[in-house]
Amino acid sequence: MFKMTCLRRRFAFVAQASRLQLSRYAGGSPALRGRSRKYLLLAFAFLTLVSAAAEPDEDHRAWQHGIDLLRIGDQLLLVWGSPGNPPRANPGGDWQHDIYTAWLKPALDAAALPVEPRLLVSRPEAQEPPSAAINSRGAILVTSEDGSDGINQYAGLWDSALHVLRKYPLMIKRGGHSGHVAALGENFLVAYGEGWVDGGGFLDRGTGKDIYVRSVGPDGKPGGESKLSSGHRDGWPLVAASDRNWLVVWQRYPQMTLQLALISAAGNVIVQRQIIDGLPVRYAYDVEFAPALGAYVVAGATGEEGFVGLVGVNGELLKLQRGLPPMASESRIILGSGGAQTIAVYPVRPRGVAVVRLAAGAIELLRLIDQPYTWDYAGTTGVFVAPDQVLFATLSITGMRLIPVRIRD
């Protein structure tokens, strides 16, 4: 999202309090007034920093934002945005996120998974949220909104060992933001926003405006661009790929509807439609492709409830099940094979995990697992590490956490 100065009012309040405290010493000696002024300014500066760190009630994404997880051979690759690890946030000014990676061995015990962050991209201002995809050649495209030269959507291309194939920053869209990527065969598609409308939205920060997609070839060369929406307040586009096309979903404000567009392998728009209404202001939806069903899975939250839908590769809404537990904000739906059916797992707001059975024409809640961790809205992803266990990777103001959840007794 656009980088915002979000604690100015807090700083103004502290400064005013400082002036009031200093005025009490106006009648003392010059030496006393000087010493008092010095110590009070230091004290209030310290309290301001502590307040910014200890009461992160403005925007948790200033600490960390955006996480992806790729399965590469017998390893997992985590990609996330953070101003250091643990994060050293600057919530009152320009964010300083860099892009980090870490290799994991899929294991049933998260304690056996040491996370060793390695810097992938570092520039003067924030690169967040990062999104990653791997193509059929084993090339990895990582894209991110970047504030270093204004606001632009950039990308870089690496091989499966993270050797540079095309150096970041590769321009995807000047003025672009909030981008996400998926791979179909050897090609990529990046979906992103362009333009910004002040006011409204999450924390009254404003919303996106127009939605675009751009294809990227296997060598990292940007291809054609298509506009998916204009004349609205649209934002936070997510994209998934089947074996024949891509599906992009995004949120429309203030109608609070979830929109979709089906994109051909050549990058052309095939179908556009609304999926559902009643979304919360804070983004809470996802899209993935389920090969066993030959359909896209779209999940999210509407008010105090959740939904899961199946969308065919022709863009038709095949099934929509409401009344499920609400999905946590900026979390992913994780798909695993269950024979002729697909098992879907996702984090539940504010805590817990939903396990859903997906079959042709059928969507059924199997269980709601009591999980004590309260999910933050900075980003959560996961992967099946065994038929009955999912490993979640989630971001927070204290840093990334790995949380294993057993989905069967």
N, C-alpha and C positions, 0 to 999 in steps of 0.2 A: 504494500500500500504506500501512498504518498507519505513522505517523512513529515511529521508534524511537530511543532513545538507545543508540548502538551502540559508543561508544569509552570507556565508563565504566571498564572494567577497565584499558584502556591508560592513562587519566589517573591511576587509582589507583596503577598501577605506577610512573609517572613521579613522582608525589608521594612515594611511599615512597623512591624513589631519591634524591630531593631531601633528604629528612630524613636519610638515611644520610650523604650528602655533607656536610651542614651539621654533623652531629655530630662530624666530624673536626676542626672548628675550635673545639670547645667549650673547649679549653684555651688559646686565644689571647687577645689583648687584646680588651676590649669593642669598640674601634673596628674591629679586624680582623674580629671576629665579625659586626659590623653590616654592614661592607662586603661580606664574603664572602656573608652571607645575601642581601643585595640582589642581588649579581651572579649568584649561583647561581640564585635564583628567576627572574631575568630569563632566564638561559641555559636553564633547564629549561622555562620557558614557551615560549621560542622553539623549543626542540627538539620540544616537544609539537605545536606548530603545524606544524612542518616534517614531523613524522612523520605527522600527519593528512593532509597534502597529498601527501607523497611516497610513502606506503605505503597506498594506498586499498584495503586488503584486507578491509574490513568489509562495505561495501555500495556498489557503484559507482552505484547509483541516487540516492545522496545528491548526486552531482555533476549528473547529468541523468537525466530519466526521462520516457518517453512521447513518441512522435513520430508524426505523421500527415501525409499528403500528398494534396492534392486537385488535380485538373485542372480549371481554371476558364478557359474560352475557350482562348486560345493561351498561357496561363501556368500555372505550378504554384504552389500555395500550400503552404508548409511550416508546420506547427504543432507546437511542442514545448515541453517543460517544462524549465526550467533556472534556477538561481540566478545569473543574469548570463550574459554571453557574452564571454569564456570563463567557465565556471562557477566560482563561489566557494562551495565546499561548506561545510557545517557538519555533518560526519558524526557529531560527538559530541553533538549537540543537535537542536533542532527544525529540520527542513528549511525552506528559504526559496525554493523554486522559484516562479517566475512563468511565465506562458504567453506565448510569443513567436511571431511569425509572420515569414515572409520570402517575397517573391515571386521566382520564378525563371522565366527563359525556357528552355524545353526546348532543350538544346544537346548536341552530341556531345562537346564538350570541357568537362570540369568546371572547368577553369581559367578558362573564359569565363563562369562562373556565380558572380559575387560574391554572398555571402550578407550581407544587411543586415538584422539582427534588429530587429523593432519590437515594442514591448510591447503585448500585447493585454489581459492581466489581471494585476493586481498587488494582492496582499493580504498582511496581516502574516505568515501562515504559508503553507506550501507548497500550490500547486495542481499536483498531479501524480497520475497521468499524464494529460495531456490527450488527448482523442479527438475527432475532427471528422468531420462528414459534410455533404454539400450535397444539398438536395432539388431537385425538378423546377422550383421557382420561383426557384432560385438563392440560397435562404437557407441559411446555414451555422450549424449547431448545434455548439458546442464544449462538451464536458462534462468535468468533472474532479472527482476527490476533492479536498476542501479542508479544511485543518486549522485555519482561522482561527476558527471558532466551534464547537470540537469537531471531530468528523469527520462530514462530510456530502458527498453527491454533488450538485454544483451544475452549472449550465449557463448559457449565454448564447446569444443569437441575433443574427447579423449578416447584412447583405446581401453580395453577391458583391464589393463594394468595401470590405468590412469597416466599413460604417457600422452603428451599433448599432440593432437592431430590438427586442430585448428584453434589458435590461441584466443582466449577470452581477452578483451570484449569484442565479440562479433555482433554487429548491429542487426537486430531483428526488427525493431520499430523505434524510430526516434519519437520520443514522447510516450512510448508504450509503458505499461505497468501491469503488475499482478498476473504475470504469465505462467502458464503450465504447459507441459509437453508430453506427448505420447509417440510411440513408434509403431509403424505398420511396415513389416518387411524391413527394407533397408532405409526407408525414409522416415522423417519426423514431421510432426505438425505441432506448431506452437500456437496456443490460443492466448490472447492478451487483451487488455483494455487500452483505450486511448481517450484522453480528455478527462476532466474532473469537474464535478458540480459541488460547490461548497454548501455546507449545511445539511442537516439530516444525516441519516445513516448511523453507523455505530459511533457512539460517543459524540454525535453531532459533528463528525469529522468530514462529512461529505460522502459522495458516492462516485463510482465510475460513470462513464457516459456512453461510449461506443465500444463494441466488441469486434475484434478482428481475428483471423487466423492466417498464418503464413507457413507454407511448406518449407522444409529444409532437407536438402539432399544428403546422401550418405557421406559426402566429403565435407559437410558443414556449410555448403553454399546455399544461401537463402533463395527460395523460389518465389512463386506468385503469392499475392496477398488477396484475401477476400474479406469484405465487410459483412458481418453477421447481423449487426443491429446499429441503428442510429435514430436520433430523435427521442431517446429515452434516457433513463438513468440506470444503466446496466453495468454490472461488475462481477468480479471474481469468477472468470471462466475456468472450468475444468474440462479435461479432454481424456478420452480413452479410445483405444483402437481395437477393432476386430481384425479378421483376416481379409476384409474387403473394404472397410471404410473407417471413419472416425465419428465419434459422437461428442459434441461439445454441449455443456450445460452451464447456465449462468443465472444470476439473480436480477430481477427487475424491481426497482424501487420507484415510488412508494407502494406500488401494487402488491409487492412481496410475493411475486410469482417466480416459479422456476421455468426457464425457457430452455429449449433444446434446438440444436441444428445438426443434421446429419451431413457429413462432408465426404465426398467421394475420395478414392485413392489419389485422384488427380488434383484434389484440393478445391473442388467445386461444391457449392451448396446444393443439396438435394431436397431436403425437407427441413422446415422450421415449424415449431409449435410450442404451446405451453403444456407443461406436464402437470403442475399442481400450484395451488395458491396457499396463502397463510404461513409463509416462511417467517422465521424470526429475523430481526435485523442483522444479527451476527451470523455470518455464513455457516450453515449447517447442512451440507449435502455433499454427495460424492457420486462418481460414475466409474464403473469398471466393466470389463467384458468377461462373460462366463462362457468359455469354449464349449463346455458340456451341454449348455442350453442353447448355444448359438444365438445368444441375446445379450444386450447390455443390461447391467443392473444399476439402477439409480436409487439412491437412498438418501434420507434426510430427516429433518424435523419440521413440524408444523405446529406452532404453539407448544402445548404440553404433550403432544403425541408425535410419533414418528411414522414414516412410510417407507416402503420398498416397492419399486416398480420394475417391470421387465419391458425393455424396448427392443423390438426386432431390428435386424440389420437393414430393414427397409424404412426405419423410423417410426413404425407403428407402435403405439402403446399397447402392449399385449396384456398386461395385468398390473393393477395398482392396489396394493394392500395398505390401508390406513390403520390407525389404532395400535401401532407398534410403539415400543419405547423410543423416546426422542434421541436422535443422534447428537453427540457432543459436537461443538463447533470446531471446524477445520480438522475433522477426523476422517479417516478412510474406512470404506467397507472392505473387509478382507475375505477373499473367496478361497474355499478349499473344496476338493473333490470328495464326493460321497457316493460313488458309483453312478447311478443314473440321475442322481440329484446333486445339487451344489449346496454346500454349507456356507452361509454368510455370517460374519461376525463383525460387530462394530461397537465402539465405545458409546455409552449411554450418558446423557446429561442428567445430573451432575456427576454421577459415579455409577459404576456397574458396566456389564457387558451383555449385549443381546446376541443370541444365537438363533439364526433363522434358517429354515429349510426352504430351498428354492427348487422347484420342478416345473415342468411345462404346465403353465396355467395354474400353478399353486404356489402360494407363499405362506409359510406357517412359522409362528414363533415357537421354537422348541424350549427355550429356557431363558430366564433373565438371571445372570450370575451376579451375586453380591460381591463387588470388588471395592475395597475401601478407598482407593486413590481417587481424588477429585481431579477430573480432566481439565486442563487449562485450554485456552483457545488459540495457543500459538502454533499448534500442529501436532497431530498424532497419526502414526501409520503402524503397520504390523505385517506379520507373515506367519503362515502355518509352519511350525518347526516339527510337528508330528501330527498324525491324524486327529489327535484329541487335544492339541496344545497350540496356542497362538502366542507369539512374542510381540508385544507392543513396544514401540519406541515413541516417547512423547516428550515434548518440550515444555519448559516452565521457567519461572523467574530464578530458580535455583540451578537449572541446567537440565540436560537430557537425562531421561530415566528409561531403563529397560524393565518391562513388567510382563512376566509370564503368566498366562491364564489358562487353566485347564478347562475345556469346554464340556467335558463329560465326567461323570462321577467315577 
